[in-house]
Amino acid sequence: MKIGLDIMGGDYAPKANVLGAIAAHELLSPDEQLVLIGDTAQFKPLIVEAGFDPDKFEYVHTDEVIGMGEHPTKAIFQKPNSSIAVGYNLLKEGKLDSFASAGNSGAMLVGAVFSVKTVPGIIRPCLCTHVPKLSGGVGVMLDVGANADCKPDTLLQFGALGSLYAEHVMQINNPKVALMNIGEEDEKGNMLSLATFPLMKDTCLFQFVGNVEGRDLFNDKADVIVCDGFTGNVLLKLAESFYIVTLKKGIKDEFFDRFNYENYGGSPVLGVNAPVIIGHGISSPLAVKNMIMQSRDMIATGLVEKIQAAFK
């Protein structure tokens, strides 16, 4: 297993990525190899400085970096020797089994679609995130930013993708899928949700449990919550703020501690032909470590192959 990591991606690169890779290495088995992609002159000394044996990693040297503010499509094509572009080339060629980065999220999305491409039958890939539950479990919400505008058949596919991820990666048996709406009643919602509801109600792709409201995000009514990327991103950023607010107010609470993005790693890109994870731009070593472990789990469970089979 070859797990690719962009060492140059993120606000605290390369140090945070190096420390995260070292922490993850301790949890990987001997046949699970980390491949670090970036400017070796910058990050190899950091590995030695941390007292870790640099020979335990594999390396791919690059001398370009796509900045966080660069135009995603232009950057991918104008910087072919950037850590993101090189990482995707290796993934496309089968020299990596997964690729993760906390760098430019737009470039990561564009790179995924242009390199490993969308799974045949899938209209649009999407991003998903973990949602802590009051009962102690964890759910999934998607899309959370890749597709601000969606059509009903796209949301239907998001439900199938989320269900497959919840079942195989999160080990949730027969996940309950719901549509985020402004009311539980069948006839509630805007034009998109009104048109999506009957498609989900009649599908055999997943177990549909109806509409849910924003107040249901953290209860057990659904394991998978589907929405367009605009709504999902607003909900995600609001939920992330809960953890920051509790810290500022000096409140210590186990439930709100679970809103810390570091615990979950990153957002998987579902619907492309290889495991891809986009990390938070402010990813810490803990977040990077968990992003690597998330990559490992996506490879080990054969999630992409299961998605490909479901959409044949």
C-alpha positions as CSV (number, residue, x, y, z in Angstrom):
1,M,0.0,0.0,0.0
2,K,1.4,3.4,-1.1
3,I,-0.2,6.4,0.7
4,G,0.8,9.7,-0.9
5,L,1.0,12.9,1.1
6,D,1.6,16.4,-0.2
7,I,4.2,17.7,2.3
8,M,4.0,21.3,0.9
9,G,0.2,21.8,1.3
10,G,-1.3,23.8,4.1
11,D,-0.7,26.9,6.1
12,Y,1.8,25.2,8.4
13,A,3.6,23.2,5.8
14,P,6.0,21.5,5.7
15,K,6.6,21.1,9.4
16,A,3.0,20.1,10.4
17,N,2.9,17.6,7.6
18,V,6.2,16.1,8.6
19,L,5.2,15.7,12.2
20,G,1.8,14.3,11.1
21,A,3.6,11.7,8.9
22,I,5.9,10.7,11.7
23,A,2.9,10.2,14.0
24,A,1.0,8.2,11.4
25,H,4.0,6.0,10.6
26,E,3.8,4.6,14.2
27,L,0.3,3.3,13.4
28,L,0.9,1.8,10.0
29,S,1.8,-1.8,9.3
30,P,5.1,-2.7,7.6
31,D,3.3,-3.1,4.2
32,E,1.7,0.4,4.4
33,Q,4.2,2.8,3.1
34,L,4.0,6.6,3.3
35,V,5.3,8.5,0.2
36,L,6.1,12.1,0.9
37,I,5.9,14.5,-2.0
38,G,7.5,17.9,-2.0
39,D,10.8,19.9,-1.8
40,T,13.0,17.4,0.0
41,A,15.6,20.1,0.7
42,Q,13.0,21.9,2.8
43,F,11.4,19.0,4.7
44,K,14.0,16.2,5.1
45,P,16.0,18.2,7.7
46,L,12.7,18.5,9.7
47,I,12.5,14.7,9.8
48,V,16.0,14.5,11.2
49,E,15.4,17.3,13.6
50,A,12.4,15.4,15.0
51,G,14.7,12.5,15.7
52,F,13.1,10.2,13.2
53,D,14.8,7.8,10.7
54,P,14.2,9.4,7.3
55,D,14.8,6.0,5.6
56,K,11.4,4.9,6.8
57,F,9.6,7.1,4.2
58,E,9.7,7.1,0.5
59,Y,10.2,10.5,-1.3
60,V,9.3,12.2,-4.5
61,H,11.1,15.5,-5.0
62,T,9.2,18.5,-6.5
63,D,10.3,22.2,-6.7
64,E,7.0,23.9,-7.2
65,V,4.1,24.7,-4.8
66,I,0.5,25.7,-5.6
67,G,-0.3,28.5,-3.3
68,M,-3.6,28.7,-1.4
69,G,-4.8,31.7,-3.3
70,E,-3.9,30.6,-6.8
71,H,-6.5,29.8,-9.5
72,P,-7.0,26.0,-9.2
73,T,-7.2,25.1,-12.9
74,K,-4.4,27.5,-14.1
75,A,-2.1,26.4,-11.3
76,I,-2.5,22.6,-12.0
77,F,-1.6,23.1,-15.7
78,Q,1.0,25.9,-15.2
79,K,2.8,24.2,-12.4
80,P,3.3,20.6,-13.6
81,N,6.1,20.0,-11.1
82,S,4.1,21.1,-8.1
83,S,3.5,18.7,-5.2
84,I,-0.2,18.5,-6.0
85,A,0.3,17.9,-9.8
86,V,3.0,15.3,-9.3
87,G,1.0,13.6,-6.6
88,Y,-1.9,13.2,-9.0
89,N,0.3,12.0,-11.8
90,L,1.6,9.2,-9.5
91,L,-1.9,8.4,-8.5
92,K,-3.0,8.2,-12.1
93,E,-0.1,5.9,-13.0
94,G,-0.9,3.6,-10.1
95,K,2.3,4.4,-8.3
96,L,0.2,5.6,-5.4
97,D,-2.9,4.0,-3.9
98,S,-4.2,7.3,-2.4
99,F,-3.3,11.0,-2.3
100,A,-4.0,13.6,0.4
101,S,-3.2,17.2,0.8
102,A,-4.0,20.2,3.0
103,G,-3.1,22.5,0.2
104,N,-5.3,24.5,-2.3
105,S,-8.7,22.7,-2.2
106,G,-9.8,23.9,-5.6
107,A,-6.6,22.5,-7.2
108,M,-7.2,19.2,-5.4
109,L,-10.7,19.0,-6.8
110,V,-9.6,20.0,-10.3
111,G,-6.7,17.6,-10.1
112,A,-8.8,14.7,-9.1
113,V,-11.3,15.2,-12.0
114,F,-8.6,15.7,-14.6
115,S,-6.2,12.9,-13.5
116,V,-8.0,9.9,-12.0
117,K,-11.3,11.2,-13.4
118,T,-14.9,10.7,-12.2
119,V,-16.3,7.2,-11.8
120,P,-18.4,6.3,-14.9
121,G,-22.1,6.9,-14.2
122,I,-21.4,9.6,-11.5
123,I,-22.6,13.1,-12.5
124,R,-20.4,15.1,-10.1
125,P,-17.9,14.1,-7.4
126,C,-18.6,15.5,-3.9
127,L,-16.9,16.2,-0.6
128,C,-18.1,14.6,2.6
129,T,-17.5,15.3,6.3
130,H,-17.9,13.6,9.6
131,V,-20.7,14.8,11.9
132,P,-20.5,14.0,15.7
133,K,-23.7,12.6,17.2
134,L,-25.0,13.3,20.7
135,S,-25.3,9.5,21.3
136,G,-21.5,9.1,20.8
137,G,-21.5,7.9,17.2
138,V,-20.5,9.8,14.0
139,G,-22.5,10.5,10.9
140,V,-21.7,11.8,7.4
141,M,-22.8,14.9,5.6
142,L,-22.4,15.6,1.9
143,D,-21.8,17.6,-0.2
144,V,-19.9,20.2,1.8
145,G,-18.5,22.5,-0.8
146,A,-17.6,20.9,-4.1
147,N,-21.0,21.7,-5.8
148,A,-22.7,24.9,-4.7
149,D,-25.6,24.3,-7.1
150,C,-27.0,20.8,-7.6
151,K,-29.8,19.0,-9.5
152,P,-32.1,16.3,-8.0
153,D,-30.4,13.4,-9.7
154,T,-27.0,14.7,-8.3
155,L,-28.3,14.7,-4.8
156,L,-29.7,11.2,-5.3
157,Q,-26.2,10.0,-6.2
158,F,-24.7,11.8,-3.2
159,G,-27.1,9.7,-1.0
160,A,-25.7,6.5,-2.6
161,L,-22.1,7.7,-2.2
162,G,-22.6,8.7,1.4
163,S,-24.3,5.4,2.2
164,L,-21.4,3.4,0.7
165,Y,-18.9,5.5,2.6
166,A,-20.8,5.1,5.9
167,E,-21.2,1.4,5.4
168,H,-17.7,0.4,4.4
169,V,-15.4,3.0,5.9
170,M,-17.4,3.9,9.0
171,Q,-18.8,0.3,9.5
172,I,-22.4,1.5,9.9
173,N,-24.8,-1.3,9.0
174,N,-27.6,-0.3,6.5
175,P,-27.0,3.5,7.0
176,K,-30.1,5.7,7.3
177,V,-30.0,8.5,4.6
178,A,-31.9,11.7,4.9
179,L,-32.4,14.9,2.9
180,M,-31.6,18.2,4.7
181,N,-34.7,20.4,4.5
182,I,-36.6,23.2,6.2
183,G,-39.3,20.7,7.5
184,E,-39.8,17.0,8.0
185,E,-43.0,16.9,5.9
186,D,-42.8,15.4,2.4
187,E,-44.1,18.6,0.7
188,K,-41.7,21.0,2.4
189,G,-38.7,22.7,0.9
190,N,-37.4,24.6,-2.1
191,M,-37.7,23.5,-5.7
192,L,-34.5,21.3,-5.4
193,S,-35.6,19.5,-2.3
194,L,-39.2,19.0,-3.6
195,A,-37.9,17.4,-6.8
196,T,-35.3,15.3,-5.0
197,F,-37.6,13.9,-2.3
198,P,-39.6,11.5,-4.6
199,L,-36.4,10.3,-6.3
200,M,-35.0,9.3,-2.9
201,K,-38.3,7.9,-1.7
202,D,-38.5,5.5,-4.7
203,T,-34.8,4.5,-4.8
204,C,-33.4,1.1,-4.0
205,L,-29.8,2.5,-3.8
206,F,-30.0,3.2,-0.1
207,Q,-32.3,3.3,3.0
208,F,-34.1,6.7,2.8
209,V,-35.7,7.9,6.0
210,G,-37.1,11.2,4.7
211,N,-36.4,14.9,5.4
212,V,-34.5,16.2,8.4
213,E,-34.1,19.7,9.7
214,G,-31.0,21.5,10.9
215,R,-31.8,20.6,14.5
216,D,-31.5,16.9,13.5
217,L,-27.8,17.2,12.4
218,F,-26.5,15.8,15.7
219,N,-29.2,13.3,16.6
220,D,-29.7,9.7,15.4
221,K,-32.5,10.3,12.8
222,A,-30.0,9.8,10.0
223,D,-26.4,8.4,9.5
224,V,-26.0,10.2,6.2
225,I,-27.4,13.7,5.5
226,V,-27.6,14.9,1.9
227,C,-27.6,18.6,0.8
228,D,-26.1,20.8,-1.9
229,G,-22.6,22.0,-1.4
230,F,-23.6,25.6,-0.5
231,T,-25.9,24.4,2.3
232,G,-23.4,21.8,3.5
233,N,-20.5,24.2,3.6
234,V,-22.5,26.7,5.7
235,L,-23.5,23.9,8.1
236,L,-19.9,22.6,8.3
237,K,-18.4,26.0,9.0
238,L,-21.0,26.7,11.6
239,A,-20.4,23.3,13.3
240,E,-16.6,23.9,13.3
241,S,-17.2,27.2,15.1
242,F,-18.8,25.5,18.0
243,Y,-15.4,24.0,19.1
244,I,-13.7,27.4,18.8
245,V,-16.5,29.1,20.8
246,T,-16.3,26.6,23.7
247,L,-12.5,27.2,23.9
248,K,-13.0,31.0,24.0
249,K,-15.7,30.7,26.6
250,G,-13.6,28.3,28.7
251,I,-16.2,25.5,28.4
252,K,-14.9,21.9,28.6
253,D,-17.4,19.5,27.1
254,E,-16.7,16.1,25.5
255,F,-19.4,16.5,22.8
256,F,-18.1,19.9,21.6
257,D,-14.5,18.6,21.8
258,R,-15.5,16.2,19.0
259,F,-16.2,19.2,16.7
260,N,-12.4,19.7,16.5
261,Y,-11.6,19.1,12.8
262,E,-8.2,17.6,13.8
263,N,-10.0,14.4,15.0
264,Y,-11.3,13.5,11.5
265,G,-8.4,14.4,9.2
266,G,-10.0,15.7,6.0
267,S,-12.8,15.5,3.5
268,P,-12.8,12.6,1.1
269,V,-13.6,13.3,-2.5
270,L,-16.2,10.7,-3.3
271,G,-17.0,9.7,-6.9
272,V,-13.5,9.7,-8.4
273,N,-11.4,6.6,-9.4
274,A,-9.0,6.7,-6.5
275,P,-9.0,7.6,-2.8
276,V,-8.4,11.4,-2.5
277,I,-8.6,13.4,0.7
278,I,-8.5,17.2,1.1
279,G,-7.4,18.4,4.4
280,H,-8.1,21.7,6.2
281,G,-5.8,24.5,5.2
282,I,-4.9,25.0,8.9
283,S,-4.2,21.3,9.4
284,S,-2.1,20.5,12.5
285,P,0.1,17.4,12.9
286,L,-2.8,15.6,14.5
287,A,-5.1,16.5,11.6
288,V,-2.4,15.3,9.1
289,K,-2.0,12.0,11.0
290,N,-5.7,11.4,10.9
291,M,-5.9,12.3,7.2
292,I,-3.2,9.6,6.5
293,M,-5.2,7.1,8.6
294,Q,-8.3,8.0,6.7
295,S,-6.5,7.4,3.4
296,R,-5.4,4.0,4.7
297,D,-9.0,3.1,5.6
298,M,-10.3,4.1,2.2
299,I,-7.7,1.9,0.5
300,A,-8.1,-1.1,2.8
301,T,-11.9,-1.2,2.6
302,G,-11.8,-1.0,-1.2
303,L,-14.3,1.9,-1.2
304,V,-13.6,3.1,-4.7
305,E,-14.0,-0.3,-6.2
306,K,-17.4,-0.7,-4.3
307,I,-18.5,2.7,-5.7
308,Q,-17.5,1.7,-9.2
309,A,-19.4,-1.6,-8.9
310,A,-22.5,0.2,-7.6
311,F,-22.6,2.7,-10.5
312,K,-22.1,0.2,-13.3
